[in-house]
Amino acid sequence: MLWLAIGTAAVAPGVALLTYFYLKDKYDSEPLHMVIKIFLLGFLIVLPIMILQRGMTRWLGDNSFVESFLVSAGIEELIKWFVLYHMIYNHMEFDEPYDGIVYATAVSLGFATVENVIYAVAYHASVSTLLVRALLPVSGHAMFGVIMGYYLGRSKFSEGGKGRKFLIFSLFLPIFWHGVYDWILGYTTQYWIWYIIPLMAFLWFGGIGKMYRANDRSPFRLTEAGGSD
């Protein structure tokens, strides 16, 4: 029974957050099977990410900046971005800006869920510990996904140089904020909570704003408004 509670506590935050982001799509919900597929792809990228991170750590050595921004944030966000760009960016179902947020949070939360399960098994984590992780690592991955997905959506529905600029933002802004997050947790040994709480509040506040703006740019919103006249 205890293992069931721990397993549920490890998996539930990712599923709950993904459900939240999915239901916030106001105008044209994505096919559920597509969202689940990308969520499960988040499971599959854990192993190659771990292998790359181990190799880069041995190659680059132990340095707080390198570990936070390149080995951890850089590899994880790059692989997520690569999956989204090659499997979703040009897909016919990606037909409004908010879709980027749905798919990016799906792959991010799939990754975070497996990471949470591995942590629970490896460290015999308690339910209370996993609840704290739901507020930090899992929630953090969700926010990095919102940032990535928002700018993928902006890029998809922009033209020329503006689209390329947003595509670059969709990769490097999640890496930056993920790196800041990892550096605070990994290398700010004293009073880290005084830094991480404002950072998470800032990311959530900005993320919710991006969700509203992405929905407001939906072409289906204009269709719906026109049909109600």
N, C-alpha and C positions, 0 to 999 in steps of 0.2 A: 504493500500500500504506500509505503514511503517513497519507493522508486517511481510509482505512478504519479505521486504529487510532484516530485522533483522533475520528472519528464514533462508533465503538463506545464509547470512553471517555466521550464526552459523553452518550450515551443509556443506557448500561448501568446507571449508579447508580440512576436513577429506576425503571427496570424491575425491578432487583434488590430495591430497597426495597419497591416495591409488591407484589412476589411474597411478600416476608417478611410484610408486614402481612396480606395475603390469606390466607396459610397459617396465621396465628395465630388465625383465626376457628375456634374449637373445635367449635361445635355446629351451625351451619347456614350453610354457605358461600354467598356471594352468587353469582348467575348470572354467569359470566365475561363474557358479552357486555355486561352492565350495567356492570361494573367498567371494561371497556375503553372503553365509551362515555363514561363520566365522565372517564377518563384523557385521552381525545382532546379532550373539552371543555376540559380544562386547556390543550391546545395553542391552542384557538381564542380563549381569553380574553386571550392575550398582547397581541395588537394593540390592542384597546380599552383595556387597562390602560396600555400605553405612551402612547397618545394622551391619556388622562386625566392621566397623570403629567406629561407635557410641558406640558399646559395649566395644571395646578395649580402647577408650578414657575414658570412665567412670571407667574402671577397672584399667588402668595404670596411669591415671592422666595427667596433663598438663606439658609436658616436651618437649623441642624443639627437642632433639635427638629422643626420642620415637615417637613423632608425625611425624617427617619427614621420618625416616628410617623404622619404624615398622608399625605405623598405616596407613600412607599414602602410601609410596612406597612399604612396605612389603606386605600388603594385596592386593593392586592392581596388583602388578607384580606376586604374587603367584597365584592369581585366573586366570590371563591370561595364565600363564605357565601351570597350571593344565588343563585348557581347551585344550590348544594346545597339551600337552603331551597325553591326553586321547582320543582326537578326530582326531588328525592329525599325530602325530609322527609315528605311525605304519600304516598309511593309504597308500594304493597303489599309490595314486597320489603324495605323498611325495617321488619323485624319483630323485631329484637332490638337491644340497645344497642350491641353491637360493630359493627353495620353502619354506624353513623355514622363510626367510625374508618376502615373500609374505603373508604367513598366520599369522605371528606374527604382522606385521604391520596392517593387516586386523582387528584382534581382538582389537589391541591397538587403532586404529583409530575409530572403532565402539564405544568403550568406551569413547574416547575423544569427539566424536561427540555428544553423549547424554549428557555428562558433560557440553559441550558448550551450548546446547539447554537449559538445566536446569539453567545454569548461566544467559542466556539471559532472561528467563522468570522470575526468582526469583529477579534479580537485575535490570530489565528493561534496559538492556545494549543497548548502542548505536551501530550503525554499526562500528564506528571507534574503539570502545572498543573491539568488536569482531574481528576486523582485527588485533589488537595487540595480542589478545589471539591466533589467528592463527599462529603468529610468535613464541609464547612461549608455552602455555600448549599443543596445538594440535601438533605442531612441536616436542615438547619434547616427547610426547607419541609415535610419529612416530619413533624417534631415539631410545627410549628404546625398541621398537618393533624390530628395525633393529638389535640391539645388541642381544636380545633374540633369534631372528630367525636365525642369523648367527651362533651362537653356537649350536642351535638345529640342524642346518644343518651339522655342523662339527661333532656333536655327532652321528647323524644318519648314517654318512658315514665313521665313524672311528670304530676301533675294540678295545675290551678289556678295559683296564684301561684308555686309551686315550679317548675313547667314553664317559666313565663315568665322566672324568674330564671336558669335554666340556659340558656335561649335567648339571653339577653343575654350570659351568660358565654361562650357559643360564638362570639360575634363579638368581644367586647372583650378577652378574655384572649389570643387569638392576635395581635391587633393590638399589645397591650402587649409581649409577648415578642418578636415580630418587630421592633418598634421598638427595643427594647433591643439586640437582635442587630445591627441596622443601624447604630445609633448607635456601638456599640463598633467595628465594622469601618470605618465611614466617618469617625469623628471622634476616635477614640482613636489618635493617630498613634504614640505610643510605648508599648511593652510591651502592645500590644493582645492578643497571644497569651495573656498571663497572665489576661486577663478572659474571652476567648472560650472557652478550654478548660473552665474551671469552669462557664460558662453552658451549653455543649453537654452536659457530663456531667450537669448538673442537669436539663436538658430531657429527656435520654434516660432518666435514672432515673425521673423523674416520668411520662414517656410510657409506659414499660414497666409501671409500676404502674397507670396508667389502663387499659391493655390488659387486664391481669389482672382489674381490677374490672369492666370492661365485660363480659368473658366470664362472670364470676361472676353477673352480673345477668341472664343470658340465660334466658328462659322455657323454652328447649329443654334447658337444663341440668337444670331441675327435672323435665321430662318424662323425660329420659334416666335420671335418678336413680330416678324412680318406676318406670320400666320394668325396672330391674335388681333390684328388690326381689323 
